[in-house]
Amino acid sequence: MERALLNLTAERCPMALLLAKRAVQNLHSGELMEIHVTDTGARQDIPRYLSNHGFTIEVRVDNHQVLEIIVTKGL
């Protein structure tokens, strides 16, 4: 299944969180989006926001350089 990529590695919070919120609003149930972030605040805030709003998160990469997550919109 093809998924959209949202590269937020050049963004810092709160802009990274705002852009992530806007992007996931357009997802339909079951659709996936891959999100990449580097900012310390965004690494915490984006997964927390998504978890609290009915999205499923799968961490692909989590190291000192980048956090890559796959987000699935709930049914």
C-alpha positions in Angstrom: 0.0 0.0 0.0 1.4 3.4 -1.0 1.7 5.9 1.8 2.3 9.7 1.9 5.6 10.9 3.3 5.7 14.0 5.5 9.3 15.2 6.0 9.4 17.6 8.9 13.1 17.3 9.5 13.7 21.0 8.7 10.8 22.1 11.1 10.8 22.7 14.8 7.9 22.7 17.2 5.3 24.2 17.2 5.4 24.4 13.4 6.2 20.7 13.0 3.2 19.8 15.1 0.9 22.1 13.2 2.0 20.7 9.9 1.5 17.2 11.1 -2.0 18.0 12.4 -3.0 19.5 9.0 -1.6 16.5 7.1 -3.3 13.8 9.0 -6.7 15.5 8.8 -6.8 14.5 5.2 -6.3 10.8 5.8 -9.2 8.4 5.4 -9.8 5.5 7.7 -7.1 2.9 7.3 -4.8 5.2 5.3 -1.1 5.5 6.2 1.3 8.4 6.4 5.0 8.2 7.1 6.3 11.2 9.2 10.0 12.1 9.8 11.0 14.5 12.5 14.3 15.6 14.2 13.3 18.3 16.6 13.3 17.2 20.2 9.9 18.8 21.0 8.3 17.4 17.8 9.6 13.9 18.6 7.5 14.0 21.8 4.5 16.2 20.8 3.6 14.6 17.5 3.3 11.0 18.6 1.4 12.2 21.8 -1.0 14.2 19.8 -1.7 11.4 17.3 -2.1 8.8 20.0 -4.6 11.0 21.8 -6.6 11.6 18.6 -7.3 8.0 17.5 -4.3 7.3 15.3 -2.1 4.2 15.5 1.6 4.8 15.5 4.4 2.4 14.5 8.0 3.5 15.1 10.2 2.6 12.2 13.4 4.4 13.2 14.2 6.2 16.5 17.8 7.3 16.9 19.8 10.4 17.6 19.3 11.7 14.1 15.6 11.1 13.2 12.3 9.7 14.4 10.4 7.9 11.6 6.8 6.9 12.4 4.1 5.3 10.4 0.7 6.7 11.3 -2.6 4.9 10.5 -5.9 6.7 10.8 -8.3 4.7 13.0 -11.7 3.4 11.7 
